[in-house]
Amino acid sequence: MASNFIQTGKKIVAIGRNYAAHAKELGNKPPKEPFFFLKPTSSYVPSGGKVEIPRGIVAHHEVELGLVIGKKGRDIPAAQADSYVAGYTLAVDMTARNLQNKVRKAGLPWSSAKGFDTFTPIGQVLLNKDIPDPHNLRLSLAINGEIKQDGSTGDMIFRIPQLIEHVSSIMTLEEGDLLLTGTPEGVGPVEPGDKVLCALKDAQGKELLKLEFDAIRRDQGYQFVPDLE
């Protein structure tokens, strides 16, 4: 199944802190209920593309299992959530970490830190029927051949039906929307010149999806300027 939903989906809903070890590594407490932020669909870049890192930005990788919404739904019960999933994909939620830290300190939103063009690399989509248990998969990310993240979707704090129920109780989910389910521990920097390779494998170690991209520097547009104190 091709990633043509990129042209049709209206939003990317990204779940935060859905793996306890990841929350801990960033000094955050695991949430008591799911929370999320939005990313623009203009941040998509297909596998094989290039992620542009703006000047002064410390960009971190966060590999995630993504699910594609197959039909419009509001107030979706967890018991019916699976029928709203068209398929699954592999994605990376790139984060401008130093910018995020700066705006969080000031009590401001994260949109700028998450929404740069090319900050959501994404792979192909597998149909829902081809992923019998999305909570028994392995996510990995390697930079220049060195594994940085390697985790199990079984470690999610909030499982996918609960995420769909929660998000749809707040906003309508529409066909083609992407829901990112959180990242395991091991996040860290991606620098210009790096080659990134991600993989999604089943419980037997069979590779289901891969996602790869090169990081390059962006010499135009936004430039991060740290606070001078």
Sine and cosine of phi, psi and omega as CSV:
sin_phi,cos_phi,sin_psi,cos_psi,sin_omega,cos_omega
0.00,0.00,0.85,-0.52,-0.03,-1.00
-0.96,0.28,0.31,-0.95,-0.02,-1.00
-1.00,0.06,0.69,0.73,-0.02,-1.00
-0.95,0.32,-0.19,0.98,0.08,-1.00
-0.89,0.46,-0.33,0.94,0.01,-1.00
-0.83,0.55,-0.57,0.82,-0.01,-1.00
-0.99,0.11,-0.29,0.96,-0.12,-0.99
-0.95,-0.32,-0.47,0.88,-0.01,-1.00
-0.93,0.36,0.53,-0.85,-0.07,-1.00
-0.99,-0.14,-0.34,0.94,-0.08,-1.00
-0.41,-0.91,0.38,-0.92,0.14,-0.99
-0.92,-0.39,0.86,-0.50,0.03,-1.00
-0.96,-0.26,0.90,-0.44,-0.10,-0.99
-0.93,-0.36,0.86,-0.51,0.00,-1.00
-0.99,0.16,0.72,-0.69,-0.01,-1.00
-0.98,-0.18,0.56,-0.83,0.15,-0.99
0.80,0.60,0.73,0.68,-0.03,-1.00
-1.00,-0.10,0.08,1.00,0.12,-0.99
-0.80,-0.60,0.84,-0.54,-0.12,-0.99
-0.86,0.51,-0.65,0.76,-0.05,-1.00
-0.91,0.40,-0.56,0.83,0.04,-1.00
-0.94,0.35,-0.68,0.73,0.05,-1.00
-0.85,0.53,-0.67,0.74,-0.02,-1.00
-0.91,0.42,-0.65,0.76,-0.06,-1.00
-0.92,0.40,-0.40,0.92,0.05,-1.00
-0.99,-0.17,0.14,0.99,0.05,-1.00
0.97,0.25,0.44,0.90,0.00,-1.00
-0.93,-0.37,0.48,-0.88,0.09,-1.00
-0.99,0.10,0.62,-0.78,0.10,-1.00
-0.85,0.52,0.66,-0.75,-0.03,-1.00
-0.95,0.30,0.41,-0.91,0.04,-1.00
-1.00,0.07,-0.32,0.95,0.13,-0.99
-0.59,-0.81,0.35,-0.94,-0.02,-1.00
-0.86,0.51,0.60,-0.80,0.18,-0.98
-0.73,-0.69,0.39,-0.92,-0.10,-0.99
-0.53,-0.85,0.25,-0.97,0.12,-0.99
-0.72,-0.70,0.23,-0.97,-0.02,-1.00
-0.95,-0.32,0.57,-0.82,0.11,-0.99
-0.84,-0.54,0.54,-0.84,0.02,-1.00
-0.97,0.23,0.53,-0.85,0.04,-1.00
-0.93,0.36,-0.27,0.96,0.08,-1.00
-0.93,0.36,-0.14,0.99,0.02,-1.00
-1.00,0.05,-0.06,1.00,0.01,-1.00
-0.91,0.41,0.60,-0.80,0.24,-0.97
-0.61,-0.79,0.77,-0.64,-0.07,-1.00
-0.96,0.29,0.35,-0.94,0.06,-1.00
-0.81,0.59,0.67,-0.74,-0.07,-1.00
1.00,-0.05,-0.09,1.00,-0.02,-1.00
-1.00,0.01,-0.27,-0.96,-0.06,-1.00
-0.82,-0.58,0.74,-0.67,0.11,-0.99
-1.00,-0.05,0.82,-0.57,-0.04,-1.00
-1.00,-0.09,0.82,-0.57,0.00,-1.00
-0.98,-0.22,0.90,-0.43,-0.03,-1.00
-0.90,0.43,0.35,-0.94,-0.02,-1.00
-0.87,0.50,0.76,-0.65,0.06,-1.00
0.99,0.13,-0.10,1.00,-0.07,-1.00
-1.00,0.05,0.70,-0.71,0.20,-0.98
-0.99,-0.11,0.97,-0.24,-0.10,-1.00
-1.00,-0.10,0.80,-0.61,0.03,-1.00
-0.95,-0.32,0.56,-0.83,0.08,-1.00
-1.00,-0.01,0.57,-0.82,0.11,-0.99
-0.59,-0.81,0.99,-0.12,-0.03,-1.00
-0.97,0.23,0.64,-0.77,-0.12,-0.99
-0.55,-0.83,0.48,-0.88,0.23,-0.97
-0.99,0.14,0.80,-0.59,0.04,-1.00
-0.93,-0.36,0.52,-0.85,0.10,-1.00
-0.84,-0.54,0.60,-0.80,-0.04,-1.00
-0.98,-0.22,0.80,-0.59,0.01,-1.00
-0.97,0.26,0.74,-0.67,-0.09,-1.00
-0.99,-0.14,-0.32,0.95,0.02,-1.00
-0.40,-0.92,0.39,-0.92,-0.07,-1.00
-0.92,0.40,0.68,-0.73,0.01,-1.00
-0.40,-0.92,0.56,-0.83,0.06,-1.00
-0.71,-0.71,0.62,-0.79,-0.02,-1.00
0.79,0.61,0.79,0.62,-0.05,-1.00
-0.98,0.17,0.86,-0.52,0.06,-1.00
-0.92,0.39,0.56,-0.83,0.00,-1.00
-0.82,0.57,-0.59,0.81,-0.04,-1.00
-0.91,0.41,-0.36,0.93,-0.01,-1.00
-0.96,-0.29,0.03,1.00,-0.15,-0.99
-0.86,0.50,-0.63,0.78,-0.08,-1.00
-0.87,0.50,-0.52,0.86,-0.03,-1.00
-0.95,0.32,-0.18,0.98,0.02,-1.00
-0.99,-0.14,-0.04,1.00,-0.02,-1.00
-1.00,-0.09,0.87,-0.49,0.04,-1.00
-0.99,0.12,-0.58,0.81,-0.04,-1.00
-0.06,-1.00,-0.03,-1.00,-0.05,-1.00
-0.80,-0.61,0.46,-0.89,0.00,-1.00
-0.58,-0.81,0.10,-1.00,0.03,-1.00
-0.92,-0.40,0.75,-0.66,-0.06,-1.00
-0.59,-0.80,0.28,-0.96,0.11,-0.99
-0.82,-0.58,0.83,-0.56,0.10,-1.00
-1.00,-0.01,1.00,-0.07,0.05,-1.00
-0.95,0.31,0.63,-0.77,-0.08,-1.00
-0.73,-0.68,0.78,-0.63,0.13,-0.99
-0.98,0.18,1.00,-0.01,-0.22,-0.98
-0.90,0.43,-0.68,0.74,-0.03,-1.00
-0.93,0.36,-0.56,0.83,0.08,-1.00
-0.93,0.35,-0.66,0.75,0.04,-1.00
-0.86,0.51,-0.71,0.70,0.01,-1.00
-0.88,0.48,-0.63,0.78,-0.01,-1.00
-0.91,0.42,-0.74,0.68,-0.05,-1.00
-0.96,0.28,-0.56,0.83,0.06,-1.00
-0.89,0.46,-0.66,0.75,0.01,-1.00
-0.87,0.50,-0.56,0.83,0.00,-1.00
-1.00,0.04,0.01,1.00,-0.02,-1.00
0.96,0.29,0.45,0.89,-0.05,-1.00
-0.97,-0.23,0.28,-0.96,-0.02,-1.00
-0.92,0.40,0.28,-0.96,-0.03,-1.00
-1.00,-0.06,-0.01,1.00,-0.21,-0.98
-0.80,0.60,-0.67,0.74,-0.03,-1.00
-0.91,0.43,-0.60,0.80,-0.06,-1.00
-0.95,0.30,-0.36,0.93,-0.06,-1.00
-0.95,-0.32,-0.27,0.96,-0.26,-0.97
-0.97,-0.26,0.15,0.99,0.02,-1.00
-0.84,0.54,0.55,-0.84,0.15,-0.99
-0.79,0.61,0.66,-0.75,0.02,-1.00
0.97,0.26,0.15,0.99,-0.07,-1.00
-1.00,0.03,0.20,0.98,0.15,-0.99
-0.72,-0.70,0.97,0.26,0.12,-0.99
-0.88,0.48,0.62,-0.78,-0.11,-0.99
-0.55,-0.83,0.59,-0.81,-0.02,-1.00
-0.99,-0.13,-0.26,-0.97,0.07,-1.00
-0.95,0.32,0.12,-0.99,-0.04,-1.00
-0.89,-0.45,0.76,-0.65,0.14,-0.99
-0.99,-0.13,0.66,-0.75,0.03,-1.00
-0.88,0.47,0.48,-0.88,-0.01,-1.00
-0.79,0.62,-0.66,0.75,-0.05,-1.00
-0.90,0.43,-0.35,0.94,-0.02,-1.00
-1.00,0.05,-0.07,1.00,0.06,-1.00
-0.84,-0.54,1.00,0.10,-0.09,-1.00
-0.90,0.44,-0.50,0.87,0.01,-1.00
-0.64,-0.77,1.00,-0.09,-0.03,-1.00
-0.93,0.36,-0.15,0.99,0.02,-1.00
-0.99,-0.15,0.31,0.95,0.04,-1.00
-0.68,-0.73,0.79,0.61,-0.03,-1.00
-0.81,-0.59,0.33,-0.94,0.07,-1.00
-0.90,-0.43,0.72,-0.69,0.05,-1.00
-0.95,-0.32,0.72,-0.69,0.08,-1.00
-0.65,-0.76,0.43,-0.90,0.05,-1.00
-0.60,-0.80,0.76,-0.64,0.02,-1.00
-0.83,-0.56,0.61,-0.80,0.08,-1.00
-0.90,-0.45,0.85,-0.52,-0.02,-1.00
0.79,0.62,0.62,0.78,0.06,-1.00
1.00,0.07,-0.05,1.00,-0.01,-1.00
-0.97,-0.26,0.85,-0.53,-0.01,-1.00
-0.91,0.41,0.78,-0.62,0.03,-1.00
-0.93,-0.37,-0.60,0.80,0.04,-1.00
-0.79,-0.61,0.67,-0.74,0.04,-1.00
-0.39,-0.92,0.99,-0.17,-0.10,-0.99
-0.63,-0.78,0.19,-0.98,-0.02,-1.00
-0.96,-0.28,0.69,-0.73,0.08,-1.00
-0.92,0.38,-0.22,0.98,0.09,-1.00
-0.92,0.39,-0.22,0.98,-0.01,-1.00
-1.00,-0.01,0.07,1.00,0.05,-1.00
-0.85,0.53,0.67,-0.74,0.09,-1.00
-0.94,0.34,-0.74,0.67,0.02,-1.00
-0.92,-0.39,0.83,-0.56,-0.04,-1.00
-0.98,0.19,0.24,-0.97,-0.17,-0.99
-0.84,0.54,-0.71,0.70,0.02,-1.00
-0.85,0.53,-0.62,0.79,0.02,-1.00
-0.93,0.37,-0.61,0.80,0.03,-1.00
-0.90,0.44,-0.71,0.71,0.00,-1.00
-0.90,0.44,-0.68,0.73,0.03,-1.00
-0.87,0.50,-0.72,0.70,-0.06,-1.00
-0.91,0.40,-0.78,0.63,-0.06,-1.00
-0.89,0.46,-0.67,0.74,-0.05,-1.00
-0.95,0.30,-0.25,0.97,0.11,-0.99
-0.97,0.22,-0.24,0.97,-0.03,-1.00
-0.96,-0.29,-0.72,0.69,-0.01,-1.00
-0.64,-0.77,0.53,-0.85,0.02,-1.00
-0.92,0.40,0.74,-0.68,0.13,-0.99
-1.00,-0.04,0.70,-0.72,-0.10,-1.00
-0.85,-0.52,0.37,-0.93,-0.02,-1.00
-0.81,0.59,0.78,-0.63,0.01,-1.00
1.00,-0.04,-0.18,0.98,0.08,-1.00
-0.90,0.44,0.52,-0.85,0.03,-1.00
-0.93,-0.37,0.75,-0.66,0.08,-1.00
-0.91,-0.40,0.89,-0.45,0.05,-1.00
-1.00,-0.03,0.74,-0.67,-0.25,-0.97
-0.99,-0.14,0.13,0.99,0.01,-1.00
0.96,-0.30,0.22,-0.97,-0.09,-1.00
-0.82,-0.57,0.59,-0.81,0.10,-0.99
-0.97,0.25,0.08,-1.00,-0.05,-1.00
-0.92,0.39,0.26,-0.97,0.05,-1.00
0.96,-0.29,0.19,0.98,0.00,-1.00
-0.90,0.45,0.47,-0.88,-0.03,-1.00
-0.10,-0.99,-0.09,-1.00,-0.15,-0.99
-0.97,0.24,0.55,-0.84,0.21,-0.98
-0.88,-0.47,0.78,-0.62,-0.07,-1.00
-0.90,-0.45,0.44,-0.90,0.06,-1.00
-0.80,0.60,0.72,-0.70,-0.06,-1.00
0.99,-0.17,-0.28,0.96,0.01,-1.00
-0.95,0.30,0.53,-0.85,0.14,-0.99
-0.92,-0.38,0.83,-0.56,-0.10,-0.99
-0.92,-0.39,0.74,-0.67,0.03,-1.00
-0.76,-0.65,0.83,-0.56,0.02,-1.00
-0.90,-0.44,0.47,-0.88,0.01,-1.00
-0.62,-0.78,0.54,-0.84,0.14,-0.99
-0.88,-0.48,0.84,-0.55,-0.05,-1.00
-0.81,-0.58,0.44,-0.90,0.06,-1.00
-1.00,0.10,-0.05,-1.00,-0.09,-1.00
-0.90,0.44,-0.39,0.92,0.00,-1.00
-1.00,-0.03,0.03,1.00,0.02,-1.00
1.00,0.02,0.10,0.99,0.04,-1.00
-0.97,0.25,0.76,-0.65,0.01,-1.00
-0.96,0.28,0.82,-0.58,-0.01,-1.00
-0.99,-0.17,-0.63,0.78,-0.03,-1.00
-0.55,-0.83,0.46,-0.89,0.18,-0.98
-0.69,-0.73,0.37,-0.93,-0.03,-1.00
-0.59,-0.81,0.78,-0.63,0.01,-1.00
-0.67,-0.75,0.52,-0.85,0.04,-1.00
-0.34,-0.94,0.34,-0.94,0.10,-1.00
-0.96,-0.27,0.57,-0.82,0.08,-1.00
-0.99,-0.15,0.72,-0.69,0.05,-1.00
-0.75,-0.67,0.31,-0.95,0.04,-1.00
-1.00,0.05,0.64,-0.77,0.11,-0.99
-0.98,-0.19,0.84,-0.54,-0.10,-0.99
-0.99,-0.15,0.04,1.00,0.04,-1.00
-0.85,-0.53,0.11,-0.99,0.08,-1.00
0.97,0.22,-0.57,-0.82,-0.14,-0.99
-0.88,0.48,0.60,-0.80,0.14,-0.99
-0.74,-0.67,0.80,-0.60,-0.01,-1.00
-0.97,0.25,0.76,-0.65,0.08,-1.00
-0.85,-0.53,0.90,-0.43,0.00,-1.00
-0.93,0.36,0.39,-0.92,0.09,-1.00
-0.91,0.41,0.67,-0.74,0.06,-1.00
-0.97,-0.24,0.91,-0.40,-0.06,-1.00
-0.88,-0.48,0.00,0.00,0.00,0.00
